[in-house]
Amino acid sequence: MAEILVLVDHVDGEVKKVTLELLTLANRLGEAAAVWVGPGYEGAKDKLGEYGAGKVYVAADEELTSYVVAPKAALLAQLVTDRSPAAVLVAATADGKEVAGRLAVKTGSGVLTDVVDVTDGFVAEHSIFGGGIIAHAKVKTGTPIIAVRPNSVAPEASAATPAEEQVSVALSDNDKATKIVEKVVQEKGERPDLTEAAIVVSGGRGVGGAENFKIIESLADSLGAAVGASRAATDAGWYPHSFQVGQTGKTVSPQLYIAVGISGAIQHRAGMQTSKTIVAINKDPEAPIFELVDYGVVGDLFQVAPQLTEEITKRK
């Protein structure tokens, strides 16, 4: 089968969940070949093998991570020229989409972004207008370069012992035009990362104010869950924008999603509708969110959420 390159998204050697999703997708379409850029590979190779990377191209030179995205595009362009892969998959993050665009220009190829699935023949599926329309597209020129939206594909373990090949690339002056002069590590809280959590509890306009988000946080903590928020809540300044779930925020696909005081506007639904089980708490029985849920509770969140937290805590 044809080789499909997967750009590994990692932070200091810790592989991000989206990479496991890309490896899973690549193995459905061909043979997954991971592309590792920067230091830290030794601590991550077992994880890549666990999720089906049959080969890993390792570019461990620390210089490649000293500049903003351009070196990754240069390395991938070299691999596309030398190895002629069937496609290149990257995460549809801010960095990933820039890499995809630069790579398309370098290789004279077509690029597709914000893809939610890829089928045989590298036909990409897009969910647009908040999931109201499904569109399909295919690259007609060059090597398909596809940026896949995180949490679109369920990662599946498929153990492999990857062959390793050390690779390098000579960077041009343009590749070095923007240098990273400082990195600030954001302090991580005790809650799981929003985009990778198995359980997410989100609050919306119905929460009524920033001070009431402690109800959402208490429920989330009782479940070991991440906290999310609707656009209405973040726009009002009740919770940081980095926790926004929705079309203009983050896309999540946990095993359990609990929407508290969220009406269910299409903007929010676009970011969580692929969750495996959806529960909503809302006092309005006509709220659009109830069209989507597996379980709905019509009631005052200020009564229901604390009671739910109490019951969960009792059962621990």
Residue frames relative to the residue before (quaternion, step in Angstrom):
aa qw qx qy qz dx dy dz
M 1.0000 0.0000 0.0000 0.0000 0.00 0.00 0.00
A 0.5982 -0.5973 0.4103 0.3421 3.50 -1.23 0.57
E 0.4775 -0.6711 0.4992 0.2690 3.52 -1.17 0.74
I 0.1139 -0.7774 0.6169 0.0454 3.56 -1.01 0.89
L 0.3168 -0.7711 0.5251 0.1712 3.56 -0.64 1.12
V 0.0922 -0.7722 0.6280 0.0264 3.55 -1.02 0.92
L 0.2870 -0.7534 0.5670 0.1686 3.59 -0.61 1.12
V 0.3449 -0.7600 0.5171 0.1899 3.57 -0.62 1.15
D 0.2086 -0.7438 0.6253 0.1106 3.54 -0.90 1.03
H 0.1848 0.7924 -0.5566 0.1675 3.58 -0.48 1.17
V 0.2230 -0.7338 0.6226 0.1553 3.52 -1.31 0.38
D 0.8304 -0.1593 0.0532 0.5312 3.56 -0.45 1.27
G 0.7713 -0.3736 0.1857 0.4807 3.56 0.92 0.93
E 0.6075 0.5278 -0.3662 0.4672 3.60 1.24 -0.14
V 0.3252 -0.7796 0.5083 0.1675 3.56 -0.46 1.27
K 0.3778 -0.7266 0.5308 0.2182 3.56 -0.87 1.00
K 0.6492 -0.5536 0.3713 0.3662 3.53 -1.17 0.69
V 0.6196 0.5697 -0.3601 0.4023 3.60 0.95 -0.78
T 0.5998 0.5582 -0.3664 0.4409 3.61 1.09 -0.58
L 0.6369 0.5174 -0.3222 0.4721 3.58 1.01 -0.78
E 0.6211 0.5276 -0.3319 0.4751 3.57 1.10 -0.69
L 0.6661 0.5034 -0.2999 0.4615 3.58 0.95 -0.87
L 0.6328 0.5193 -0.3316 0.4689 3.60 1.01 -0.76
T 0.6285 0.5332 -0.3257 0.4632 3.57 1.02 -0.83
L 0.6763 0.4858 -0.2854 0.4745 3.57 0.91 -0.94
A 0.6451 0.5326 -0.3247 0.4413 3.58 0.93 -0.86
N 0.6846 0.4893 -0.2924 0.4543 3.59 0.97 -0.80
R 0.5881 0.5442 -0.3748 0.4664 3.58 1.23 -0.29
L 0.7540 0.4063 -0.1855 0.4816 3.53 1.15 -0.71
G 0.7891 -0.1071 0.1065 0.5954 3.57 1.23 -0.45
E 0.6683 -0.4445 0.3731 0.4653 3.56 -0.98 -0.87
A 0.3516 -0.7668 0.5034 0.1869 3.56 -0.59 1.18
A 0.0094 -0.7672 0.6410 -0.0206 3.54 -0.94 1.00
A 0.2653 -0.7946 0.5300 0.1319 3.55 -0.41 1.26
V 0.1988 -0.7479 0.6212 0.1230 3.55 -1.17 0.65
W 0.1124 -0.8139 0.5699 0.0124 3.56 -0.45 1.26
V 0.0775 -0.8003 0.5945 0.0074 3.56 -0.83 1.04
G 0.7939 0.2849 -0.2301 0.4855 3.57 -0.81 1.04
P 0.6757 -0.4925 0.3564 0.4169 3.58 -1.31 0.00
G 0.6478 0.5765 -0.3743 0.3285 3.55 -1.36 0.13
Y 0.4094 0.7578 -0.4475 0.2405 3.57 1.27 -0.03
E 0.6168 0.5939 -0.3622 0.3684 3.60 0.89 -0.86
G 0.7111 0.4549 -0.2634 0.4668 3.56 1.01 -0.77
A 0.7275 0.4435 -0.2310 0.4698 3.58 1.24 -0.23
K 0.5100 0.6982 -0.4171 0.2802 3.58 1.17 -0.39
D 0.6170 0.5470 -0.3590 0.4373 3.61 1.05 -0.63
K 0.6415 0.5213 -0.3187 0.4640 3.58 1.03 -0.79
L 0.6489 0.5090 -0.3197 0.4666 3.59 0.96 -0.81
G 0.6563 0.5013 -0.3056 0.4740 3.56 1.00 -0.81
E 0.6169 0.5692 -0.3386 0.4252 3.58 1.02 -0.81
Y 0.7738 0.3287 -0.1731 0.5131 3.57 1.05 -0.74
G 0.7430 -0.5338 0.2048 0.3481 3.51 1.06 0.85
A 0.3877 0.6958 -0.5195 0.3093 3.59 1.11 0.41
G 0.2463 -0.7994 0.5329 0.1281 3.57 -0.40 1.21
K 0.7790 0.0823 -0.0417 0.6202 3.54 1.27 -0.43
V 0.1116 -0.7754 0.6166 0.0782 3.55 -1.17 0.58
Y 0.2121 -0.7321 0.6354 0.1239 3.53 -0.85 1.03
V 0.1247 -0.8309 0.5421 0.0156 3.56 -0.47 1.23
A 0.0061 -0.7586 0.6507 -0.0325 3.54 -0.70 1.18
A 0.0729 -0.8794 0.4704 -0.0035 3.55 0.29 1.33
D 0.4184 0.7240 -0.4663 0.2887 3.60 1.25 -0.10
E 0.4347 -0.7291 0.4698 0.2424 3.58 -0.62 1.15
E 0.5483 0.6266 -0.3962 0.3871 3.60 1.16 -0.52
L 0.6198 0.5811 -0.3412 0.4023 3.59 1.08 -0.69
T 0.7200 0.3796 -0.2467 0.5260 3.58 1.21 -0.39
S 0.5158 0.6450 -0.4103 0.3867 3.57 1.28 0.27
Y 0.7239 0.3432 -0.2112 0.5600 3.57 1.32 -0.16
V 0.5710 -0.6330 0.4142 0.3187 3.56 -1.19 0.55
V 0.8895 -0.1830 0.0416 0.4166 3.58 -0.72 1.25
A 0.6009 0.6186 -0.3764 0.3385 3.63 0.90 -0.80
P 0.6513 0.5133 -0.3483 0.4370 3.66 0.87 -0.74
K 0.6225 0.5356 -0.3463 0.4535 3.60 1.05 -0.68
A 0.6507 0.5010 -0.3139 0.4766 3.57 0.99 -0.81
A 0.6414 0.5240 -0.3236 0.4575 3.58 1.01 -0.79
L 0.6552 0.5042 -0.3108 0.4689 3.59 0.96 -0.84
L 0.6698 0.4934 -0.3037 0.4643 3.57 0.88 -0.90
A 0.6259 0.5365 -0.3401 0.4526 3.59 1.00 -0.77
Q 0.6433 0.5155 -0.3168 0.4690 3.56 1.01 -0.80
L 0.6663 0.4944 -0.2997 0.4710 3.59 0.98 -0.86
V 0.6178 0.5346 -0.3457 0.4616 3.59 1.03 -0.72
T 0.6710 0.4936 -0.2916 0.4702 3.58 0.98 -0.84
D 0.7423 0.4374 -0.2266 0.4543 3.57 0.87 -0.99
R 0.8012 0.3311 -0.1411 0.4782 3.61 0.95 -0.88
S 0.2347 -0.8133 0.4992 0.1848 3.61 1.25 -0.32
P 0.0604 0.8231 -0.5607 0.0668 3.63 0.62 1.05
A 0.5891 -0.5803 0.4281 0.3646 3.55 -1.26 0.39
A 0.7852 -0.0979 0.0869 0.6053 3.59 1.16 -0.61
V 0.2592 -0.7200 0.6147 0.1915 3.53 -1.36 0.19
L 0.1270 -0.7933 0.5936 0.0467 3.57 -0.82 1.04
V 0.0191 0.7702 -0.6371 0.0243 3.55 -0.98 0.90
A 0.5686 -0.5744 0.4542 0.3747 3.57 -1.27 0.29
A 0.3970 -0.7138 0.5241 0.2412 3.58 -0.99 0.82
T 0.2519 0.7166 -0.5860 0.2822 3.52 0.63 1.27
A 0.7137 -0.4134 0.3057 0.4756 3.59 -1.26 0.03
D 0.6908 0.4562 -0.2805 0.4859 3.59 0.87 -0.91
G 0.6626 0.5375 -0.3108 0.4189 3.56 0.89 -0.94
K 0.6749 0.4856 -0.3013 0.4669 3.58 0.96 -0.82
E 0.6272 0.5103 -0.3496 0.4733 3.59 1.08 -0.58
V 0.6132 0.5305 -0.3422 0.4748 3.58 1.03 -0.77
A 0.6529 0.5289 -0.3129 0.4428 3.58 0.92 -0.93
G 0.6711 0.5017 -0.2988 0.4567 3.58 0.91 -0.89
R 0.6608 0.4953 -0.3061 0.4737 3.57 0.93 -0.90
L 0.6540 0.5211 -0.3120 0.4510 3.58 0.96 -0.87
A 0.6301 0.5398 -0.3354 0.4462 3.58 0.99 -0.80
V 0.6560 0.5030 -0.3064 0.4720 3.58 0.97 -0.85
K 0.6767 0.5120 -0.2948 0.4393 3.58 0.90 -0.94
T 0.7835 0.3387 -0.1660 0.4938 3.59 0.98 -0.79
G 0.4285 -0.7114 0.4611 0.3126 3.59 1.26 -0.04
S 0.4779 0.6834 -0.4115 0.3677 3.55 1.11 0.74
G 0.5262 -0.6012 0.4949 0.3418 3.52 -1.34 0.25
V 0.1651 -0.7886 0.5876 0.0746 3.56 -1.15 0.65
L 0.1159 -0.7670 0.6294 0.0468 3.55 -1.09 0.83
T 0.0924 -0.8203 0.5638 0.0272 3.60 -0.80 0.96
D 0.8082 0.2465 -0.2212 0.4869 3.54 -1.35 0.44
V 0.2492 0.7746 -0.5241 0.2516 3.53 1.01 0.93
V 0.2429 -0.7873 0.5495 0.1387 3.60 -1.01 0.77
D 0.7921 -0.0071 -0.0227 0.6099 3.60 1.24 -0.17
V 0.1407 -0.7619 0.6255 0.0927 3.55 -1.27 0.47
T 0.1521 -0.7999 0.5774 0.0596 3.57 -0.80 1.01
D 0.7668 -0.3524 0.2557 0.4717 3.57 -1.33 0.04
G 0.7678 0.2918 -0.2571 0.5091 3.51 -1.01 0.90
F 0.4311 -0.7266 0.4255 0.3242 3.55 1.36 0.17
V 0.2666 0.7215 -0.5669 0.2949 3.49 0.88 1.10
A 0.2245 -0.8110 0.5328 0.0897 3.57 -0.54 1.21
E 0.2605 -0.7537 0.5867 0.1411 3.53 -1.11 0.79
H 0.1152 -0.7794 0.6143 0.0424 3.56 -0.98 0.94
S 0.2138 -0.7369 0.6268 0.1358 3.54 -1.07 0.81
I 0.0292 0.8386 -0.5387 0.0757 3.58 -0.33 1.24
F 0.7907 0.2515 -0.2413 0.5033 3.54 -1.32 0.38
G 0.7076 -0.4904 0.2561 0.4396 3.52 0.84 1.09
G 0.7002 -0.4563 0.2686 0.4790 3.56 1.12 0.60
G 0.4756 0.6917 -0.4295 0.3329 3.58 1.28 0.03
I 0.7815 0.1742 -0.0920 0.5920 3.58 1.18 -0.53
I 0.1947 -0.7479 0.6251 0.1096 3.56 -1.04 0.86
A 0.0685 -0.8008 0.5951 0.0003 3.57 -0.73 1.10
H 0.2016 -0.7651 0.6001 0.1178 3.56 -1.17 0.61
A 0.0045 -0.8003 0.5982 -0.0413 3.55 -1.02 0.84
K 0.1122 -0.7854 0.6067 0.0495 3.54 -1.25 0.52
V 0.4499 -0.6768 0.5167 0.2692 3.54 -1.02 0.85
K 0.2215 -0.8046 0.5417 0.1005 3.58 -0.82 0.99
T 0.7695 0.3108 -0.1620 0.5339 3.59 1.21 -0.40
G 0.8511 0.1362 -0.1127 0.4943 3.55 -0.92 0.94
T 0.7203 -0.3936 0.3400 0.4590 3.54 -1.25 -0.59
P 0.4506 -0.6910 0.4789 0.3002 3.63 -0.69 0.96
I 0.0857 -0.7658 0.6369 0.0238 3.56 -0.83 1.05
I 0.0145 -0.8481 0.5229 -0.0848 3.54 -0.37 1.28
A 0.1674 -0.7709 0.6103 0.0724 3.55 -0.78 1.11
V 0.1676 -0.8269 0.5356 0.0367 3.55 -0.45 1.28
R 0.4751 -0.6894 0.4757 0.2698 3.54 -0.86 1.02
P 0.5143 -0.6461 0.4616 0.3241 3.63 -0.86 0.89
N 0.8242 0.2240 -0.2075 0.4770 3.55 -1.20 0.75
S 0.4632 0.6673 -0.4580 0.3610 3.57 1.14 0.55
V 0.7695 0.2458 -0.1132 0.5784 3.58 1.17 -0.63
A 0.3987 -0.7031 0.5307 0.2550 3.57 -0.91 0.88
P 0.3926 -0.7301 0.4987 0.2532 3.63 -0.65 1.01
E 0.0923 -0.7943 0.6001 0.0205 3.56 -0.95 0.92
A 0.4180 -0.7038 0.5179 0.2485 3.55 -0.79 1.04
S 0.0845 0.7674 -0.6281 0.0968 3.56 -1.01 0.87
A 0.2566 -0.8476 0.4408 0.1464 3.51 0.40 1.34
A 0.0884 0.7642 -0.6321 0.0923 3.52 -1.02 0.95
T 0.3143 -0.6969 0.6016 0.2314 3.53 -1.28 0.38
P 0.2331 -0.8373 0.4748 0.1385 3.56 0.01 1.26
A 0.3939 -0.6539 0.5899 0.2633 3.50 -1.15 0.73
E 0.2433 -0.7882 0.5516 0.1233 3.58 -0.93 0.86
E 0.0242 -0.7800 0.6253 -0.0017 3.52 -1.02 0.85
Q 0.3205 -0.7462 0.5549 0.1804 3.55 -0.70 1.10
V 0.0103 -0.7991 0.6002 -0.0338 3.57 -0.86 1.00
S 0.0913 -0.7760 0.6216 0.0559 3.55 -1.27 0.39
V 0.1450 -0.7742 0.6093 0.0916 3.53 -1.29 0.31
A 0.3770 -0.6998 0.5587 0.2367 3.56 -1.07 0.77
L 0.2850 -0.7867 0.5276 0.1467 3.56 -0.60 1.15
S 0.3710 -0.7086 0.5564 0.2252 3.56 -1.03 0.81
D 0.6774 -0.4609 0.3641 0.4428 3.56 -1.27 0.12
N 0.6266 0.5375 -0.3370 0.4527 3.59 1.05 -0.70
D 0.6337 0.5352 -0.3271 0.4528 3.57 1.05 -0.76
K 0.7271 0.4114 -0.2203 0.5035 3.57 1.19 -0.61
A 0.3563 0.7884 -0.4554 0.2099 3.57 1.26 0.14
T 0.7833 0.2098 -0.1135 0.5740 3.59 1.08 -0.70
K 0.1035 -0.8245 0.5563 0.0032 3.54 -0.37 1.29
I 0.4036 -0.6770 0.5610 0.2530 3.54 -1.13 0.74
V 0.1680 -0.8270 0.5325 0.0662 3.58 -0.52 1.16
E 0.8077 0.0330 -0.0129 0.5885 3.58 1.18 -0.42
K 0.1342 -0.7623 0.6273 0.0859 3.56 -1.11 0.72
V 0.1204 -0.7790 0.6133 0.0504 3.54 -0.88 0.98
V 0.2769 -0.7748 0.5501 0.1430 3.56 -0.61 1.15
Q 0.3455 -0.7372 0.5445 0.2020 3.55 -0.68 1.11
E 0.4664 -0.6872 0.4820 0.2792 3.53 -0.83 0.99
K 0.3038 -0.7682 0.5409 0.1579 3.56 -0.78 1.05
G 0.3746 -0.7181 0.5418 0.2244 3.54 -0.97 0.85
E 0.6846 -0.4815 0.3537 0.4176 3.53 -1.30 -0.11
R 0.6104 0.5546 -0.3609 0.4354 3.59 1.18 -0.40
P 0.5602 -0.6071 0.4350 0.3584 3.61 -1.13 0.55
D 0.6309 -0.5221 0.4180 0.3932 3.53 -1.30 0.40
L 0.5796 -0.6442 0.3813 0.3220 3.55 -0.89 1.01
T 0.7425 0.4305 -0.2444 0.4513 3.60 0.79 -0.97
E 0.7404 0.3905 -0.2232 0.4994 3.60 1.22 -0.28
A 0.4820 0.7033 -0.4156 0.3166 3.60 1.28 -0.08
A 0.4648 -0.6675 0.5135 0.2736 3.56 -1.17 0.68
I 0.7673 0.1638 -0.0956 0.6126 3.58 1.21 -0.52
V 0.0393 -0.7866 0.6163 -0.0026 3.57 -0.98 0.91
V 0.1028 -0.7557 0.6443 0.0558 3.56 -1.01 0.90
S 0.0524 -0.8233 0.5648 -0.0189 3.58 -0.61 1.16
G 0.2257 -0.7651 0.5908 0.1211 3.52 -1.16 0.75
G 0.1840 -0.8071 0.5552 0.0805 3.54 -1.13 0.67
R 0.8296 -0.2151 0.1650 0.4882 3.52 -1.27 -0.48
G 0.6283 0.5816 -0.3249 0.4018 3.56 1.07 -0.74
V 0.5327 0.6270 -0.4082 0.3957 3.59 1.22 -0.35
G 0.3819 -0.8088 0.3898 0.2191 3.55 1.23 -0.46
G 0.8063 -0.1730 0.1127 0.5544 3.61 1.17 -0.24
A 0.6813 -0.5105 0.3408 0.3988 3.53 -1.26 0.44
E 0.6541 0.5421 -0.3201 0.4194 3.56 0.97 -0.85
N 0.6754 0.5039 -0.2933 0.4516 3.58 1.14 -0.53
F 0.4980 0.6612 -0.4355 0.3537 3.58 1.24 -0.12
K 0.4872 0.6436 -0.4453 0.3874 3.60 1.23 -0.13
I 0.5720 0.5711 -0.3769 0.4523 3.60 1.20 -0.48
I 0.6539 0.5007 -0.2951 0.4844 3.57 1.01 -0.89
E 0.6726 0.5058 -0.2943 0.4530 3.56 0.91 -0.94
S 0.6416 0.5246 -0.3271 0.4540 3.60 0.98 -0.78
L 0.6516 0.5016 -0.3088 0.4780 3.57 0.97 -0.85
A 0.6495 0.5142 -0.3130 0.4646 3.56 0.96 -0.89
D 0.6755 0.5008 -0.3022 0.4490 3.60 0.87 -0.91
S 0.6263 0.5379 -0.3459 0.4459 3.61 1.04 -0.66
L 0.7284 0.4043 -0.2152 0.5096 3.57 1.20 -0.60
G 0.4191 -0.6832 0.4807 0.3556 3.59 1.24 -0.24
A 0.4248 0.7416 -0.4088 0.3202 3.54 1.18 0.68
A 0.5001 -0.5911 0.5302 0.3456 3.52 -1.40 0.15
V 0.3722 -0.7080 0.5546 0.2293 3.56 -1.24 0.47
G 0.0535 -0.7816 0.6212 0.0160 3.54 -1.02 0.89
A 0.1758 -0.7740 0.5976 0.1135 3.56 -1.30 0.08
S 0.4833 -0.6400 0.5065 0.3166 3.54 -1.21 0.49
R 0.6690 -0.4921 0.3615 0.4237 3.56 -1.26 0.25
A 0.6143 0.5590 -0.3517 0.4318 3.57 1.03 -0.78
A 0.6753 0.4951 -0.2899 0.4634 3.58 0.98 -0.85
T 0.6936 0.4608 -0.2907 0.4713 3.59 0.93 -0.81
D 0.6324 0.5281 -0.3328 0.4587 3.59 1.03 -0.74
A 0.6642 0.4943 -0.2944 0.4773 3.56 1.14 -0.64
G 0.5021 -0.6789 0.4060 0.3497 3.57 1.29 -0.14
W 0.4311 0.7231 -0.4465 0.3030 3.56 1.24 0.29
Y 0.7861 0.0491 -0.0050 0.6161 3.56 1.18 -0.58
P 0.6127 -0.5913 0.3664 0.3751 3.63 -1.04 0.69
H 0.5752 -0.6155 0.4237 0.3330 3.57 -1.08 0.76
S 0.5830 0.6002 -0.3772 0.3969 3.61 1.11 -0.51
F 0.6889 0.4495 -0.2747 0.4979 3.59 1.27 -0.25
Q 0.4233 0.7237 -0.4581 0.2952 3.58 1.26 0.14
V 0.1747 -0.7530 0.6287 0.0846 3.55 -0.98 0.96
G 0.5313 0.6324 -0.4434 0.3480 3.57 -0.77 0.96
Q 0.7729 -0.3710 0.2532 0.4482 3.53 -1.33 -0.03
T 0.7614 0.2988 -0.1766 0.5474 3.59 1.05 -0.72
G 0.6530 0.4528 -0.3194 0.5163 3.55 1.29 0.31
K 0.7448 -0.3552 0.2895 0.4851 3.54 -0.91 -0.92
T 0.3421 -0.7088 0.5803 0.2090 3.52 -1.21 0.65
V 0.0494 -0.7983 0.6003 0.0006 3.57 -0.80 1.01
S 0.0566 -0.7867 0.6143 0.0221 3.54 -1.21 0.54
P 0.1021 0.8414 -0.5229 0.0906 3.59 0.68 1.09
Q 0.6443 -0.4802 0.4085 0.4330 3.53 -1.32 0.02
L 0.7948 0.0839 -0.0202 0.6007 3.58 1.09 -0.76
Y 0.0342 -0.7785 0.6267 -0.0064 3.58 -0.87 1.01
I 0.0918 -0.7910 0.6045 0.0194 3.56 -0.76 1.10
A 0.1387 -0.7940 0.5909 0.0340 3.55 -0.60 1.21
V 0.0709 -0.8200 0.5677 -0.0173 3.56 -0.51 1.24
G 0.8475 0.0108 -0.0371 0.5295 3.57 -0.59 1.13
I 0.5096 0.6178 -0.4211 0.4257 3.57 1.17 0.66
S 0.4189 -0.7436 0.4629 0.2394 3.58 -0.65 1.09
G 0.4345 -0.7166 0.4468 0.3130 3.57 1.09 -0.68
A 0.1639 0.7894 -0.5667 0.1698 3.57 0.97 0.83
I 0.6608 -0.5482 0.3396 0.3840 3.55 -1.15 0.66
Q 0.5898 0.5834 -0.3635 0.4239 3.60 1.11 -0.67
H 0.6962 0.4484 -0.2740 0.4890 3.59 0.97 -0.83
R 0.6374 0.5559 -0.3290 0.4201 3.57 0.92 -0.87
A 0.6061 0.5815 -0.3504 0.4144 3.58 1.06 -0.71
G 0.7319 0.4435 -0.2402 0.4582 3.59 1.12 -0.58
M 0.8078 0.2643 -0.1338 0.5096 3.62 1.22 -0.18
Q 0.4753 0.7346 -0.4105 0.2569 3.58 1.24 -0.15
T 0.6406 0.5046 -0.3427 0.4665 3.62 1.22 -0.19
S 0.3611 0.7255 -0.5036 0.2994 3.61 1.24 0.22
K 0.5587 -0.6529 0.3965 0.3231 3.57 -0.99 0.82
T 0.7803 0.0241 0.0002 0.6250 3.59 0.97 -0.87
I 0.1108 -0.8079 0.5785 0.0175 3.56 -0.80 1.07
V 0.0671 -0.7754 0.6278 -0.0016 3.54 -0.91 1.04
A 0.0775 -0.8047 0.5877 0.0330 3.59 -0.94 0.85
I 0.1269 -0.7439 0.6520 0.0742 3.52 -1.16 0.77
N 0.2456 0.7596 -0.5582 0.2262 3.58 -0.52 1.20
K 0.4369 -0.7226 0.4703 0.2564 3.59 -0.91 0.86
D 0.6441 0.5010 -0.3150 0.4847 3.58 1.29 -0.30
P 0.3244 -0.7792 0.4991 0.1960 3.63 -0.38 1.15
E 0.6773 0.4799 -0.2876 0.4777 3.59 1.25 -0.35
A 0.3678 0.7469 -0.4872 0.2636 3.61 1.24 0.10
P 0.5478 -0.6528 0.4145 0.3192 3.62 -0.86 0.93
I 0.5547 0.6314 -0.3969 0.3688 3.60 1.11 -0.57
F 0.6343 0.5623 -0.3348 0.4116 3.60 1.08 -0.68
E 0.5576 0.5899 -0.3940 0.4310 3.61 1.25 -0.24
L 0.7317 0.4582 -0.2056 0.4608 3.55 1.21 -0.61
V 0.6495 0.6126 -0.3048 0.3317 3.55 1.11 -0.74
D 0.4532 -0.6221 0.5590 0.3084 3.49 -1.40 0.26
Y 0.7808 0.0585 -0.0152 0.6219 3.55 1.15 -0.75
G 0.0525 -0.8112 0.5824 0.0089 3.58 -0.85 0.95
V 0.1537 -0.7643 0.6216 0.0762 3.54 -1.05 0.85
V 0.1780 -0.7672 0.6093 0.0922 3.57 -0.61 1.14
G 0.4587 0.6675 -0.4679 0.3536 3.54 -0.36 1.24
D 0.6428 -0.5138 0.4106 0.3926 3.52 -1.37 0.18
L 0.4249 -0.7323 0.4671 0.2552 3.58 -0.56 1.14
F 0.6275 0.5546 -0.3439 0.4247 3.60 1.10 -0.60
Q 0.6766 0.4113 -0.2851 0.5401 3.57 1.30 -0.19
V 0.7050 0.4939 -0.2714 0.4306 3.55 0.86 -1.04
A 0.6891 0.5052 -0.3015 0.4231 3.62 0.77 -1.00
P 0.6778 0.4661 -0.3212 0.4691 3.67 0.83 -0.79
Q 0.6295 0.5230 -0.3380 0.4647 3.59 1.04 -0.71
L 0.6420 0.5187 -0.3153 0.4685 3.56 1.01 -0.83
T 0.6371 0.5240 -0.3170 0.4681 3.57 0.99 -0.86
E 0.6575 0.5234 -0.3038 0.4488 3.56 0.93 -0.90
E 0.6767 0.4921 -0.2939 0.4621 3.57 0.93 -0.91
I 0.6403 0.5178 -0.3268 0.4637 3.58 1.00 -0.80
T 0.6542 0.5209 -0.3036 0.4567 3.56 0.97 -0.90
K 0.6279 0.5507 -0.3302 0.4398 3.59 1.01 -0.78
R 0.7255 0.4695 -0.2374 0.4437 3.57 1.02 -0.84
K 0.5086 0.6471 -0.4308 0.3701 3.58 1.23 -0.04
